[in-house]
Amino acid sequence: MVVSKVERKVTKIGNSLGITLPTEVLNYLQADQGDELTFKLENNGSVSIKKCKI
């Protein structure tokens, strides 16, 4: 179920590619600067993001 949908473009950051995370996503994850996030690659082509538990 999709509650909210946000989109971002992949941009060049130095010699790398990256995306920024919108404030609403960071608030939903309860993540702040310096927190670690885990990315899980799903078989259906999607990626889930979770805040690492300390």
DRENKOL-918275 format. One record per residue (C-alpha): residue in one letter; chain; x negated, y, z negated. Coordinates in steps of 0.05 Angstrom, whole numbers, plus 5000, padded with zeros to 4 digits. Example, Ala and Ser with C-alpha at 12.3 -4.5 7.8 and 13.67 -1.06 7.14 Angstrom:
 res chain   px   py   pz
   A     A 4754 4910 4844
   S     A 4727 4979 4857
This chain:
 res chain   px   py   pz
   M     A 5000 5000 5000
   V     A 4972 5068 5019
   V     A 4987 5123 4969
   S     A 4945 5177 5001
   K     A 4904 5182 5064
   V     A 4844 5226 5075
   E     A 4796 5228 5134
   R     A 4723 5249 5140
   K     A 4674 5251 5198
   V     A 4606 5218 5195
   T     A 4554 5273 5195
   K     A 4479 5277 5200
   I     A 4444 5289 5133
   G     A 4369 5295 5144
   N     A 4348 5232 5181
   S     A 4409 5193 5157
   L     A 4483 5191 5169
   G     A 4533 5203 5113
   I     A 4602 5224 5091
   T     A 4627 5268 5035
   L     A 4680 5244 4987
   P     A 4739 5290 4976
   T     A 4753 5315 4906
   E     A 4819 5277 4904
   V     A 4782 5211 4917
   L     A 4729 5226 4863
   N     A 4784 5245 4814
   Y     A 4822 5180 4830
   L     A 4758 5140 4817
   Q     A 4743 5182 4756
   A     A 4674 5191 4786
   D     A 4627 5250 4776
   Q     A 4558 5271 4799
   G     A 4507 5218 4780
   D     A 4558 5161 4775
   E     A 4544 5097 4814
   L     A 4595 5070 4863
   T     A 4602 4999 4891
   F     A 4622 4987 4963
   K     A 4654 4920 4981
   L     A 4657 4901 5055
   E     A 4721 4864 5070
   N     A 4730 4811 5126
   N     A 4786 4853 5157
   G     A 4738 4911 5173
   S     A 4757 4954 5113
   V     A 4713 4978 5056
   S     A 4734 4985 4983
   I     A 4699 5033 4936
   K     A 4698 5026 4860
   K     A 4662 5063 4805
   C     A 4610 5018 4771
   K     A 4625 5002 4699
   I     A 4570 5020 4650
